[in-house]
Amino acid sequence: TEIINKEGGFDVIHAHDWLVTYAAKSLKNAYDIPIVATIHATEAGRNSGIHDETQRYINDTEWLLTYEATEVIVNSNYMKNEIQRLFGLPFDKINVIPNGINLSNFTGIERDYDFRRQYAMDNEKIILYVGRLVYEKGRGGMMDELRAEASNLGLNDKIYFTGYLNSKQVQKMYKCADVAVFPSTYEPFGIVALEAMLAGVPTVVSDVGGLDEIVTHGVDGMKSYAGNANSIADSVTALLYDHQLATNVSKKAKQKVKDQFNWEKIAQDTHFTYEKAICQTMAERQAKQMLQEKAKKTEKAENSQKEITNLLSFKKRHAYA
């Protein structure tokens, strides 16, 4: 409110996810500004349903945001179907605009063998996973549980849990990897897959959510059945043992990211959505104004009719007086 009062009005309020719902709604009502809402994920999707009151509150707030919004943005067709099913939104209100990445992220970055040797010998392959260690990412549990599982399988010397890596280290890690694997069980989009593809790493994803839309199996990556370890292994070994396949998919994947997930295209699509919201709001204002003018004319006509009726009644009474 302070910024609006100081700098002047804005054309659109762009609200991201449920936490800002009530702030966006208040600004919309106070200043008559349309809301464009981006829903990155849903509480029901993350938790495979709604199981307690906290989750129900978040779910209801997500619905309220989509209801108050003039236009809604999601990052995949999977998410479009999900929020339409959960919240009953009209399909034409939901705009699919994917996430994007900086295409220069890996410019000038080559494989750093000294960095790589911290994790594998030169004759060993690195299979990389980047992400949070939670169930929905296909990893089964948190850090301590996964370490225990690796120990039980006798793989302590083959699995490394690096912990937090800064952006430079992550870039180096991608360049050191031979295959990247993202085995999510719920994934609205999957930006890490784009990072791996742009880095030139042959990529395996599970066939769920946005990941399923990013990769075309055998063309620019490989897919596996979600939650199926054997299926993941099949796709990984196919890339490790078929060098021509790995070369072909990584080359096509990099070009796909540049063509479809660049910020220029995404900005254009987002700007178009803003324009839709503004035009619809203006049309609604005009329609409201026309109704108000019509109501005033009707009220004026009714008042005139009452005055005429009263005048005639008055004259009639005096005529018989």
N, C-alpha and C positions, 0 to 999 in steps of 0.2 A: 504494500500500500504506500509506503514512504517513497519508494522508487517511482511509482506511477504518479504520485502527487508532485514529485520533484521534476521528473523527466518528461512527463506527458503520457498519454495513453498508449497501450500496446494493442496490436491487432489480434493476437492469439496467445492463449495460455497453453503451454505444452507441459503436460503432467506425466511423470514417469512413475507408474505403479502406485500401489494403494496408500503408501505412507503420506503422500501429499494430497490425498483426495479432498479433505475438508478445507485445506488452504485454497486449493484450486476452485472448489465450489463457492467459497466465500468471495473470492475475487471475481468470479464469473457473475455472481448475483449483484455485487456491489458496483461493478463497472460495465456490465453488459458486454463481456468479452467471451468469445467462444473458447471452449476447451478442446484441444486435441490430446488424446490420452494414448500413451504407449504402454502396452501390457507385455512385459518381458517374460513372465511366467505366472502361473496361478498356484494358489495355495492347494487347491484340490489336485492339481497335477503333480506338484512336488511330493505330496504325501499319499498319493493314490486314493484320494477321497478326503472327506472332512470327518475328523474323529474326536474333536473336543471343542470347547467353547471359544478358545483362542483362535483356532483355525476357522471356526464359523464366522467370527467377527471379521477376520481378514478377508474371507471369501465374500461376505456381505459388503464390505467396503470396496472390494474390487468391482463388484456389480454396480455399486453406486457411482463409481468413477466412470465406468463405461456408459451408464445411463445418462449422466450429466454431460458427457462429451458429445460434441457435434460429430467428430470423426475419431475413429480408433485405429491405431497402428499396431500391428504385430509383425514379428520378424520371419514368419514361415506360414505356409498354408496349413501345416499341422496346428499351429496356434490359432489360426483363423477358425478352424473347425472346433477347436477346444472351447474357445470363449463363446462361440455361437451356441454350442451345446450347453455350456454351463450357465450363460447369462441371457440366452434368447435374443441376441442382437440380430438386427437385419444384416444380411450378408453384404449389402452395398455400403454399409456404414464402416466395415472393417477393411482396412488397407494393408496389404502385405508389402512391407519394405524390409529387406534383409539387413542384418548388421554388415559392417564393412571393416576393413583394416587399412592401415597405412601401407601403400604399395612399396614404399622405400624402406620398410622395416629391416630387410635383409640385404640391402644394397651395400656392396663392399665387404660383406661378412663371409669369410670362408671357413672351412673346417679347421678348428684349432686342435691339433693333435695332443699338445701338452694338456689342454683342458680335458680332452676325451680320455686320456690315460688315467685320469682320476677315477674313472668308472669302468673302463674295459681295456683289455689289451688290443693291440692293432689288428689281430686276427679274429677278434670277437665282434659279434653284432650287438648293437644297442637297439632295443625295442623301447620306445619312449611313451610314457603317459604323462600329460600335464593337466592338472586340475585338482579340485578339492577331493579329499578322501572321505566321501560319503556314499551312502547306498545308491542314490539315484545316478551317480556317475559310474555305476557298475563295479565299484571297488569293494563293496561288502562291509565296510566298517571304517573305523578311524585308525590313526597311526599305530597305536599299541596293538590293536587286534590284528592288523595286517602284518606287523613284524612277527607276531606270534604265529600267524598262519604260514609265513615264509619259513620260519624256523621249523615248524612241524613238517613242512614239505622238503626240508633239507636244502633250501635255496638261499640261505643267508649270504653266500658268497656270490650270488647271481642277481640278487634284487637289491637295488639301492633306493632308499627313501631320502631324497636330497633335502627335504624341508623347503623353506622359502628360498626362492632364487629371484634376484633382481632382474630387470628387463634385459640387461646386457648378457647376464648368465643364461637366461631363457633363450635368447637368440643363438648363443653359442651351442646350447644343448640341442636345439632343433637341427643345427648344422652338423652335429656329431651323430645324430640318430640315423639308423638304417631303415627303420619303420616306425611310424607313429600310430598308436592305437587309442581309440576313444570309445569304450564299451558302455556308454550310458544306457540306463533303463528309462530315463526321462530327460529329454533335452529339447527345449523350445527352439534352439538354434544350433549352437556349437561353434563359437568363434575360434576355439583352439584348433579345430580342423582346418579352418582357413589359414591360420598361421603356419601349420605344418605344410599345407599344400603350397603356400607361397614360398616357403623355405626350400621347396623341392624334395620334401621327404615323402616317400610312398605312404599313403594313409589308409588305415582301416577304421571304419566306423560301424556302430550298431545300426540296425535298420529301424530306428525310432525317431520321431519328431523331426526337427530341422536337419539333423544329420542325414537322414534318409533322403532329403531333398538336395543336399549339397553335393553328394557323391553319386556318380553313376557307376555301378559295379563293373569292374573290369575295364573301364574306360579312363576315368580320372581318379580312381581309388578302388578300394575293395570294401564290401559290406559283410557283416556277420549278423546272425540272429541274436537279438538282445538276450543276454543272460545265458547264452550257450557257449561254454568254454571251447568245445570242440570246433564250433563254427569259427570262432575267433582264431584259433590255432590254424585252421585250414587257410584262412585268408592271409595270415602272417607268413606262414611257410611258403605259400604261393609266391609272395613278393620276395622272400629271401632266396628262394631257389631259382626263380625265373628272372634273371637280370634284365632281359628285354622287356618283360611285363613291367617291372619296377621302373625302368627308364621311361617307358611310354606313358604310364599313368601319371608319373610325377611331372612330366613335361606338359601334358594336357591339363593337369590340375592347376599348375601355376598360371597357365593362360586363362583358365576359367575364372580364377580369382581376379585377375586383372580386368577381364571383360565384364563380369557380373557383380563384383563386390567392391568396386571402387567408390570412393566417397563422392565423386562428382555425380555419378548416376543416382546414388542414394539421396544426395542433397536435392537433386531435381525432383525426385519422387516425393520427398518430404515437403518441398515448397508447393507442389501441386496439391497435396493434402491440405496444407494451410489455406490455399486459395479456395478449395472446396468448402472448408469450414467457414471462412469469411463470407463467401458468396451466399451460403445457406443461411447464415446469421442475418445478413442484410435482407435476404428475401423474407425471412421470418419477421424482421422488424417492419418491413414494408407491409406485409400481410397484416401484422398487428395494428399498424398505423391506419390501414384502410378499414379494418374492423372498428377501430375506435372512432374514425370519422363517420363511418356508416351508423354506428350507435348514436353519435351526437346528432346526426341528421334525423334519425328515427325519433330520438328524444325530442328534438326541436319540433318535428312534425306533430308528434303526439301532444306537445304542449300547446302548439298553435290550434290543434283540433279541440283541445280542452277549452282554450280561450274563446273560440268561436261558439262552442256548445254553451258555455257559461253566458256569453253575450246574448245568444238567441234566447236562452232561458230567461235572462233578465228582461229583455224586450217583451217577451211573451207575458211575463208576470205584470209588467207595467201596462201592457195593452188592455188587460182585463181589469185593471185597477179602477 
